Amino acid sequence: MSDTLRPTDSQSPQPGQPLLARIKRRSFFMYAGATAGATALVLAGCSKDTSTPSSATGNVSFGTGDASVLNYAYALEQLEAAFYAKVAALTVSPLLAAEVPYFAKVATHEAIHRDFLRTAINRDFGGTIIPDLTPKFDSIDFTKRVKAPADTKLGILDAAKAFEDLGVAAYNGAAKLLKSPVYLGIAGQIVSVEARHAAYVRDLILPGSFATNEAGDVLGFDRQLAPAAVLTIAQNYVEQTLNGSTIGQ
Amino acid sequence: MNFFNIIDLLAEADPDVLDRFSSRRAVFNSLGTVAQRTALATSPLFLGALFQKAYAGTASLPTDILNYALTLELLEADFYRQFLAAGQIPAGADFNAITVIKNHEDVHVAYLRTAIIAAGGTPVSGTATTGIRFNPSLLPATYADQLKYAQVLEDTGVRAYKGRAAELIGTDLLTPVLQIHSIEARHAAHIRTMRGQQPWVSLGDDLATDARFQAAYTSGVASSTKTAIALGGTTYGIPAYNPAQPSPAESNQQQGAAGTKLAVLITTGIGSTTYLADDAAAAFDEPLQAAEVLDSSRAGGLLA
């Protein structure tokens, strides 16, 4: 499937434009009155696009096609799961007593996302799975609930917020790279749970900040980020070098 | 023009196409005599009609999908308008949170209206007294009960956007619609927290066993299903409800069905770790079809 069929990047929603950029290949189906049919076509037309990603030591490539987008999600879920697992394993936690069971729940949700994606990738795209990532959390101070202004390291809540907001933006930004409605559906089922996590953690840091804007945000719209921007941030928390240049191609 | 060549080409692209036509022999035999077949099969009109029939019920224009979303956003916005006007919300954090959410819903309404008009469609409309609005007679007297409606509207909104995102694959609408979708999930999480519930859908949710609200967490339809929705000054289409395939309920614990591949059981089927049913259900939100959302048991029953 050629790149020209893909919508262009737009950081902010632009109400005047979206519907005008129709896609030629779909037009046949639009006349036949079939959105689902067109979706299936795109899926079928692209299902052979996947290639095996490299997994050379120290370097992680994500491959191409829907498998690459799933592997990208799998990488992020690995990171989140590892972070919350470390929080859950603390013998002395700086979290408030009421927060501990909630963090345990979130840790389980992320572990489920990780294990589910691994299962789905191995089932549907055998041989393409990325290796286990080695997390690097030296920029997080697990003895602090939140960082003090003078601290250089993130506290647990700061890091949790960063991971959750990043995860939401990543799923929102990568959805358009997926060809298959099945995987888009799964991504949608996961991203709203990540958004629930994000809202919960934000409220712990600053009550009422569950969906408030930060720099660059558009009122009423959650963030969306392309894989390159997400992986630049995620790279800070992974030992291996992440190469996402072919994600969605 | 060779009819079978067209079907075969289409089958390469859409593996389900022959199912849609039941079988090519059956379709062809239904056409009448050889002479009639030859004449018909070379007619573009015939092909158009055939595809229209084969794909009936799967079609929605982007403006239809946006009008469906606008219907729900108008319902939410008007609910919050009434919620704020009722004067029961405690000043401070609670009032501020509801105001933040109301402002977001207003932004969503404005965005969807603009997008529909830009696409040449007619947006559905609603005011405090006409068109699409929350049925004022349903607004409870107490703050605690008012918040229950807020939770149900937000959780339903999340399910509704999820249910139609796939129809926007390949359009520039997909990303902004998903950006709205996850904001609605943040709203839902906050309102759940305000209510002392878990921020995510849980098997232990109080409203999941409340007769007035539990339909938001199940699936299926109670009333007759329509494919043309006449609301708020216009009419838009929604996909036909498929009674053989209701959406999963929020309590669903298996995911990932793809074509002939079966869903995997999250509790025991995704590796060596065994997960609890509650966590398996909470880790994934579930979609709803448009007909289910607009059913009288859910958002459809909240319209004035």
Interface residues (C-beta under 8 A of the other chain):
Chain A: L5 P7 T8 S10 P13 P15 G16 Q17 P18 L19 L20 A21 R22 I23 R26 F29 M30 Y31 A32 G33 A34 T35 A36 G37 A38 T39 A40 L41 V42 A44 G45 Y102 K105 T108 H109 A111 I112 H113 D115 F116 R118 T119 A120 R123 D124 V168 Y171 N172 G173 A175 K176 L178 K179 S180 P181 V182 Y183 L184 G185 I186 G188 Q189 I190 V191 S192 V193 E194 A195 R196 H197 A198 A199 Y200 D203 P207 G208 F210 A211 T212 V218 L219 G220 F221 D222 R223 Q224
Chain B: E12 A13 D14 P15 D16 V17 R20 G48 F51 Q52 A54 Y55 A56 T58 A59 S60 L61 P62 T63 A93 N96 A97 V100 I101 N103 H104 E105 D106 V107 H108 A110 Y111 T114 A115 A118 A119 G120 V158 Y161 K162 A165 A166 E167 I169 G170 T171 D172 L173 L174 T175 P176 L178 Q179 I180 H181 S182 I183 E184 A185 R186 H187 A188 A189 H190 T193 Q198 P199 W200 P239 Q255 G256 A257 A258 G259 K261 V264 I266 G269 I270 G271 T273 Y275 L276 D279 A280 A282 A283 F284 D285 E286 P287
